[in-house]
Amino acid sequence: MDELQKIIKSICDDFADINALLVARSRELDRRELFDKEIETEIKNIKKNSHENS
């Protein structure tokens, strides 16, 4: 029974590690999406200002 508990704990620890990696990757992707939107907005503003100044 002790061996089974160790195996179950090991599996739970592995899942916790995987979950932590997925959470970190999700945050990274969210930041990337936000960055892409900010850059897109800046590019649009530059283009708009360029056309207004021409």
PDB file of N, CA, C and O in Angstrom:
ATOM      1  N   MET A   1       0.817  -1.202   0.000  1.00  0.00           N
ATOM      2  CA  MET A   1       0.000   0.000   0.000  1.00  0.00           C
ATOM      3  C   MET A   1       0.860   1.267   0.000  1.00  0.00           C
ATOM      4  O   MET A   1       0.522   2.257  -0.647  1.00  0.00           O
ATOM      5  N   ASP A   2       1.956   1.221   0.721  1.00  0.00           N
ATOM      6  CA  ASP A   2       2.868   2.359   0.796  1.00  0.00           C
ATOM      7  C   ASP A   2       3.431   2.686  -0.587  1.00  0.00           C
ATOM      8  O   ASP A   2       3.582   3.853  -0.948  1.00  0.00           O
ATOM      9  N   GLU A   3       3.738   1.641  -1.354  1.00  0.00           N
ATOM     10  CA  GLU A   3       4.265   1.833  -2.705  1.00  0.00           C
ATOM     11  C   GLU A   3       3.231   2.514  -3.593  1.00  0.00           C
ATOM     12  O   GLU A   3       3.577   3.386  -4.390  1.00  0.00           O
ATOM     13  N   LEU A   4       1.987   2.128  -3.464  1.00  0.00           N
ATOM     14  CA  LEU A   4       0.902   2.728  -4.245  1.00  0.00           C
ATOM     15  C   LEU A   4       0.744   4.205  -3.896  1.00  0.00           C
ATOM     16  O   LEU A   4       0.530   5.026  -4.788  1.00  0.00           O
ATOM     17  N   GLN A   5       0.845   4.551  -2.636  1.00  0.00           N
ATOM     18  CA  GLN A   5       0.758   5.950  -2.214  1.00  0.00           C
ATOM     19  C   GLN A   5       1.907   6.773  -2.802  1.00  0.00           C
ATOM     20  O   GLN A   5       1.707   7.917  -3.210  1.00  0.00           O
ATOM     21  N   LYS A   6       3.090   6.200  -2.843  1.00  0.00           N
ATOM     22  CA  LYS A   6       4.238   6.899  -3.421  1.00  0.00           C
ATOM     23  C   LYS A   6       4.021   7.139  -4.914  1.00  0.00           C
ATOM     24  O   LYS A   6       4.335   8.212  -5.430  1.00  0.00           O
ATOM     25  N   ILE A   7       3.484   6.134  -5.599  1.00  0.00           N
ATOM     26  CA  ILE A   7       3.234   6.275  -7.037  1.00  0.00           C
ATOM     27  C   ILE A   7       2.177   7.345  -7.286  1.00  0.00           C
ATOM     28  O   ILE A   7       2.330   8.172  -8.184  1.00  0.00           O
ATOM     29  N   ILE A   8       1.122   7.333  -6.504  1.00  0.00           N
ATOM     30  CA  ILE A   8       0.049   8.323  -6.656  1.00  0.00           C
ATOM     31  C   ILE A   8       0.583   9.726  -6.365  1.00  0.00           C
ATOM     32  O   ILE A   8       0.266  10.672  -7.086  1.00  0.00           O
ATOM     33  N   LYS A   9       1.386   9.864  -5.318  1.00  0.00           N
ATOM     34  CA  LYS A   9       1.977  11.175  -5.003  1.00  0.00           C
ATOM     35  C   LYS A   9       2.879  11.641  -6.140  1.00  0.00           C
ATOM     36  O   LYS A   9       2.863  12.817  -6.503  1.00  0.00           O
ATOM     37  N   SER A  10       3.654  10.739  -6.694  1.00  0.00           N
ATOM     38  CA  SER A  10       4.538  11.085  -7.807  1.00  0.00           C
ATOM     39  C   SER A  10       3.730  11.560  -9.013  1.00  0.00           C
ATOM     40  O   SER A  10       4.090  12.545  -9.657  1.00  0.00           O
ATOM     41  N   ILE A  11       2.654  10.866  -9.310  1.00  0.00           N
ATOM     42  CA  ILE A  11       1.793  11.261 -10.432  1.00  0.00           C
ATOM     43  C   ILE A  11       1.175  12.634 -10.168  1.00  0.00           C
ATOM     44  O   ILE A  11       1.132  13.478 -11.063  1.00  0.00           O
ATOM     45  N   CYS A  12       0.704  12.855  -8.956  1.00  0.00           N
ATOM     46  CA  CYS A  12       0.122  14.158  -8.600  1.00  0.00           C
ATOM     47  C   CYS A  12       1.162  15.270  -8.711  1.00  0.00           C
ATOM     48  O   CYS A  12       0.861  16.364  -9.190  1.00  0.00           O
ATOM     49  N   ASP A  13       2.380  14.988  -8.267  1.00  0.00           N
ATOM     50  CA  ASP A  13       3.453  15.980  -8.386  1.00  0.00           C
ATOM     51  C   ASP A  13       3.742  16.293  -9.848  1.00  0.00           C
ATOM     52  O   ASP A  13       3.953  17.449 -10.215  1.00  0.00           O
ATOM     53  N   ASP A  14       3.751  15.252 -10.679  1.00  0.00           N
ATOM     54  CA  ASP A  14       3.981  15.460 -12.118  1.00  0.00           C
ATOM     55  C   ASP A  14       2.882  16.327 -12.723  1.00  0.00           C
ATOM     56  O   ASP A  14       3.157  17.238 -13.504  1.00  0.00           O
ATOM     57  N   PHE A  15       1.640  16.035 -12.358  1.00  0.00           N
ATOM     58  CA  PHE A  15       0.535  16.845 -12.868  1.00  0.00           C
ATOM     59  C   PHE A  15       0.618  18.282 -12.376  1.00  0.00           C
ATOM     60  O   PHE A  15       0.290  19.208 -13.118  1.00  0.00           O
ATOM     61  N   ALA A  16       1.045  18.478 -11.153  1.00  0.00           N
ATOM     62  CA  ALA A  16       1.208  19.839 -10.623  1.00  0.00           C
ATOM     63  C   ALA A  16       2.281  20.584 -11.404  1.00  0.00           C
ATOM     64  O   ALA A  16       2.121  21.766 -11.707  1.00  0.00           O
ATOM     65  N   ASP A  17       3.367  19.905 -11.730  1.00  0.00           N
ATOM     66  CA  ASP A  17       4.439  20.530 -12.521  1.00  0.00           C
ATOM     67  C   ASP A  17       3.941  20.889 -13.919  1.00  0.00           C
ATOM     68  O   ASP A  17       4.209  21.978 -14.427  1.00  0.00           O
ATOM     69  N   ILE A  18       3.219  19.962 -14.527  1.00  0.00           N
ATOM     70  CA  ILE A  18       2.666  20.218 -15.862  1.00  0.00           C
ATOM     71  C   ILE A  18       1.708  21.401 -15.809  1.00  0.00           C
ATOM     72  O   ILE A  18       1.747  22.270 -16.681  1.00  0.00           O
ATOM     73  N   ASN A  19       0.860  21.443 -14.807  1.00  0.00           N
ATOM     74  CA  ASN A  19      -0.097  22.532 -14.659  1.00  0.00           C
ATOM     75  C   ASN A  19       0.626  23.871 -14.504  1.00  0.00           C
ATOM     76  O   ASN A  19       0.219  24.870 -15.098  1.00  0.00           O
ATOM     77  N   ALA A  20       1.685  23.891 -13.716  1.00  0.00           N
ATOM     78  CA  ALA A  20       2.447  25.134 -13.522  1.00  0.00           C
ATOM     79  C   ALA A  20       3.046  25.606 -14.852  1.00  0.00           C
ATOM     80  O   ALA A  20       3.042  26.800 -15.150  1.00  0.00           O
ATOM     81  N   LEU A  21       3.555  24.673 -15.640  1.00  0.00           N
ATOM     82  CA  LEU A  21       4.102  25.035 -16.954  1.00  0.00           C
ATOM     83  C   LEU A  21       3.017  25.586 -17.875  1.00  0.00           C
ATOM     84  O   LEU A  21       3.235  26.570 -18.582  1.00  0.00           O
ATOM     85  N   LEU A  22       1.856  24.952 -17.861  1.00  0.00           N
ATOM     86  CA  LEU A  22       0.757  25.410 -18.708  1.00  0.00           C
ATOM     87  C   LEU A  22       0.263  26.798 -18.288  1.00  0.00           C
ATOM     88  O   LEU A  22      -0.060  27.625 -19.141  1.00  0.00           O
ATOM     89  N   VAL A  23       0.206  27.048 -17.007  1.00  0.00           N
ATOM     90  CA  VAL A  23      -0.214  28.361 -16.511  1.00  0.00           C
ATOM     91  C   VAL A  23       0.791  29.427 -16.949  1.00  0.00           C
ATOM     92  O   VAL A  23       0.406  30.506 -17.400  1.00  0.00           O
ATOM     93  N   ALA A  24       2.063  29.120 -16.814  1.00  0.00           N
ATOM     94  CA  ALA A  24       3.105  30.081 -17.212  1.00  0.00           C
ATOM     95  C   ALA A  24       3.029  30.341 -18.715  1.00  0.00           C
ATOM     96  O   ALA A  24       3.149  31.486 -19.150  1.00  0.00           O
ATOM     97  N   ARG A  25       2.833  29.306 -19.500  1.00  0.00           N
ATOM     98  CA  ARG A  25       2.750  29.457 -20.959  1.00  0.00           C
ATOM     99  C   ARG A  25       1.512  30.266 -21.333  1.00  0.00           C
ATOM    100  O   ARG A  25       1.560  31.084 -22.252  1.00  0.00           O
ATOM    101  N   SER A  26       0.417  30.045 -20.637  1.00  0.00           N
ATOM    102  CA  SER A  26      -0.810  30.787 -20.905  1.00  0.00           C
ATOM    103  C   SER A  26      -0.607  32.275 -20.639  1.00  0.00           C
ATOM    104  O   SER A  26      -1.034  33.119 -21.427  1.00  0.00           O
ATOM    105  N   ARG A  27       0.053  32.591 -19.517  1.00  0.00           N
ATOM    106  CA  ARG A  27       0.344  34.005 -19.203  1.00  0.00           C
ATOM    107  C   ARG A  27       1.244  34.607 -20.271  1.00  0.00           C
ATOM    108  O   ARG A  27       1.056  35.752 -20.681  1.00  0.00           O
ATOM    109  N   GLU A  28       2.223  33.828 -20.715  1.00  0.00           N
ATOM    110  CA  GLU A  28       3.138  34.303 -21.753  1.00  0.00           C
ATOM    111  C   GLU A  28       2.375  34.606 -23.041  1.00  0.00           C
ATOM    112  O   GLU A  28       2.614  35.629 -23.683  1.00  0.00           O
ATOM    113  N   LEU A  29       1.463  33.722 -23.413  1.00  0.00           N
ATOM    114  CA  LEU A  29       0.676  33.938 -24.625  1.00  0.00           C
ATOM    115  C   LEU A  29      -0.251  35.148 -24.479  1.00  0.00           C
ATOM    116  O   LEU A  29      -0.447  35.901 -25.433  1.00  0.00           O
ATOM    117  N   ASP A  30      -0.821  35.332 -23.283  1.00  0.00           N
ATOM    118  CA  ASP A  30      -1.674  36.497 -23.043  1.00  0.00           C
ATOM    119  C   ASP A  30      -0.884  37.792 -23.188  1.00  0.00           C
ATOM    120  O   ASP A  30      -1.363  38.756 -23.784  1.00  0.00           O
ATOM    121  N   ARG A  31       0.336  37.808 -22.635  1.00  0.00           N
ATOM    122  CA  ARG A  31       1.184  39.000 -22.755  1.00  0.00           C
ATOM    123  C   ARG A  31       1.558  39.242 -24.217  1.00  0.00           C
ATOM    124  O   ARG A  31       1.604  40.385 -24.670  1.00  0.00           O
ATOM    125  N   ARG A  32       1.819  38.175 -24.940  1.00  0.00           N
ATOM    126  CA  ARG A  32       2.188  38.309 -26.360  1.00  0.00           C
ATOM    127  C   ARG A  32       1.014  38.886 -27.150  1.00  0.00           C
ATOM    128  O   ARG A  32       1.198  39.761 -27.996  1.00  0.00           O
ATOM    129  N   GLU A  33      -0.184  38.396 -26.870  1.00  0.00           N
ATOM    130  CA  GLU A  33      -1.370  38.893 -27.564  1.00  0.00           C
ATOM    131  C   GLU A  33      -1.579  40.376 -27.263  1.00  0.00           C
ATOM    132  O   GLU A  33      -1.873  41.157 -28.168  1.00  0.00           O
ATOM    133  N   LEU A  34      -1.430  40.764 -26.014  1.00  0.00           N
ATOM    134  CA  LEU A  34      -1.573  42.165 -25.623  1.00  0.00           C
ATOM    135  C   LEU A  34      -0.514  43.013 -26.321  1.00  0.00           C
ATOM    136  O   LEU A  34      -0.817  44.093 -26.829  1.00  0.00           O
ATOM    137  N   PHE A  35       0.728  42.529 -26.347  1.00  0.00           N
ATOM    138  CA  PHE A  35       1.815  43.250 -27.011  1.00  0.00           C
ATOM    139  C   PHE A  35       1.500  43.430 -28.500  1.00  0.00           C
ATOM    140  O   PHE A  35       1.671  44.518 -29.051  1.00  0.00           O
ATOM    141  N   ASP A  36       1.039  42.357 -29.139  1.00  0.00           N
ATOM    142  CA  ASP A  36       0.703  42.436 -30.571  1.00  0.00           C
ATOM    143  C   ASP A  36      -0.384  43.479 -30.828  1.00  0.00           C
ATOM    144  O   ASP A  36      -0.314  44.221 -31.808  1.00  0.00           O
ATOM    145  N   LYS A  37      -1.385  43.535 -29.954  1.00  0.00           N
ATOM    146  CA  LYS A  37      -2.463  44.521 -30.117  1.00  0.00           C
ATOM    147  C   LYS A  37      -1.928  45.942 -29.929  1.00  0.00           C
ATOM    148  O   LYS A  37      -2.300  46.856 -30.665  1.00  0.00           O
ATOM    149  N   GLU A  38      -1.058  46.114 -28.944  1.00  0.00           N
ATOM    150  CA  GLU A  38      -0.479  47.445 -28.714  1.00  0.00           C
ATOM    151  C   GLU A  38       0.350  47.885 -29.912  1.00  0.00           C
ATOM    152  O   GLU A  38       0.267  49.039 -30.333  1.00  0.00           O
ATOM    153  N   ILE A  39       1.139  46.986 -30.458  1.00  0.00           N
ATOM    154  CA  ILE A  39       1.963  47.311 -31.626  1.00  0.00           C
ATOM    155  C   ILE A  39       1.075  47.636 -32.821  1.00  0.00           C
ATOM    156  O   ILE A  39       1.345  48.581 -33.561  1.00  0.00           O
ATOM    157  N   GLU A  40       0.018  46.852 -33.008  1.00  0.00           N
ATOM    158  CA  GLU A  40      -0.912  47.106 -34.111  1.00  0.00           C
ATOM    159  C   GLU A  40      -1.524  48.504 -33.994  1.00  0.00           C
ATOM    160  O   GLU A  40      -1.638  49.221 -34.988  1.00  0.00           O
ATOM    161  N   THR A  41      -1.912  48.882 -32.787  1.00  0.00           N
ATOM    162  CA  THR A  41      -2.478  50.202 -32.551  1.00  0.00           C
ATOM    163  C   THR A  41      -1.451  51.290 -32.855  1.00  0.00           C
ATOM    164  O   THR A  41      -1.781  52.294 -33.487  1.00  0.00           O
ATOM    165  N   GLU A  42      -0.214  51.099 -32.413  1.00  0.00           N
ATOM    166  CA  GLU A  42       0.840  52.076 -32.679  1.00  0.00           C
ATOM    167  C   GLU A  42       1.092  52.230 -34.180  1.00  0.00           C
ATOM    168  O   GLU A  42       1.269  53.343 -34.674  1.00  0.00           O
ATOM    169  N   ILE A  43       1.108  51.121 -34.891  1.00  0.00           N
ATOM    170  CA  ILE A  43       1.330  51.175 -36.346  1.00  0.00           C
ATOM    171  C   ILE A  43       0.198  51.937 -37.019  1.00  0.00           C
ATOM    172  O   ILE A  43       0.434  52.760 -37.903  1.00  0.00           O
ATOM    173  N   LYS A  44      -1.038  51.658 -36.596  1.00  0.00           N
ATOM    174  CA  LYS A  44      -2.189  52.376 -37.174  1.00  0.00           C
ATOM    175  C   LYS A  44      -2.082  53.871 -36.899  1.00  0.00           C
ATOM    176  O   LYS A  44      -2.370  54.686 -37.777  1.00  0.00           O
ATOM    177  N   ASN A  45      -1.671  54.237 -35.688  1.00  0.00           N
ATOM    178  CA  ASN A  45      -1.528  55.652 -35.343  1.00  0.00           C
ATOM    179  C   ASN A  45      -0.435  56.319 -36.175  1.00  0.00           C
ATOM    180  O   ASN A  45      -0.597  57.449 -36.636  1.00  0.00           O
ATOM    181  N   ILE A  46       0.663  55.620 -36.360  1.00  0.00           N
ATOM    182  CA  ILE A  46       1.755  56.174 -37.178  1.00  0.00           C
ATOM    183  C   ILE A  46       1.284  56.371 -38.616  1.00  0.00           C
ATOM    184  O   ILE A  46       1.548  57.410 -39.221  1.00  0.00           O
ATOM    185  N   LYS A  47       0.594  55.387 -39.159  1.00  0.00           N
ATOM    186  CA  LYS A  47       0.083  55.507 -40.532  1.00  0.00           C
ATOM    187  C   LYS A  47      -0.914  56.658 -40.647  1.00  0.00           C
ATOM    188  O   LYS A  47      -0.880  57.431 -41.605  1.00  0.00           O
ATOM    189  N   LYS A  48      -1.808  56.759 -39.649  1.00  0.00           N
ATOM    190  CA  LYS A  48      -2.808  57.823 -39.656  1.00  0.00           C
ATOM    191  C   LYS A  48      -2.126  59.183 -39.604  1.00  0.00           C
ATOM    192  O   LYS A  48      -2.474  60.087 -40.363  1.00  0.00           O
ATOM    193  N   ASN A  49      -1.153  59.327 -38.706  1.00  0.00           N
ATOM    194  CA  ASN A  49      -0.435  60.599 -38.580  1.00  0.00           C
ATOM    195  C   ASN A  49       0.359  60.917 -39.836  1.00  0.00           C
ATOM    196  O   ASN A  49       0.469  62.075 -40.238  1.00  0.00           O
ATOM    197  N   SER A  50       0.904  59.890 -40.445  1.00  0.00           N
ATOM    198  CA  SER A  50       1.675  60.089 -41.671  1.00  0.00           C
ATOM    199  C   SER A  50       0.788  60.609 -42.799  1.00  0.00           C
ATOM    200  O   SER A  50       1.188  61.496 -43.554  1.00  0.00           O
ATOM    201  N   HIS A  51      -0.408  60.056 -42.907  1.00  0.00           N
ATOM    202  CA  HIS A  51      -1.345  60.498 -43.953  1.00  0.00           C
ATOM    203  C   HIS A  51      -1.866  61.918 -43.668  1.00  0.00           C
ATOM    204  O   HIS A  51      -2.075  62.714 -44.584  1.00  0.00           O
ATOM    205  N   GLU A  52      -2.067  62.208 -42.389  1.00  0.00           N
ATOM    206  CA  GLU A  52      -2.549  63.561 -42.039  1.00  0.00           C
ATOM    207  C   GLU A  52      -1.487  64.619 -42.307  1.00  0.00           C
ATOM    208  O   GLU A  52      -1.812  65.756 -42.651  1.00  0.00           O
ATOM    209  N   ASN A  53      -0.223  64.251 -42.150  1.00  0.00           N
ATOM    210  CA  ASN A  53       0.869  65.208 -42.339  1.00  0.00           C
ATOM    211  C   ASN A  53       1.310  65.313 -43.797  1.00  0.00           C
ATOM    212  O   ASN A  53       2.118  66.178 -44.136  1.00  0.00           O
ATOM    213  N   SER A  54       0.796  64.457 -44.646  1.00  0.00           N
ATOM    214  CA  SER A  54       1.193  64.503 -46.066  1.00  0.00           C
ATOM    215  C   SER A  54       0.408  65.514 -46.843  1.00  0.00           C
ATOM    216  O   SER A  54       0.623  65.672 -48.044  1.00  0.00           O
TER     217      SER A  54
END
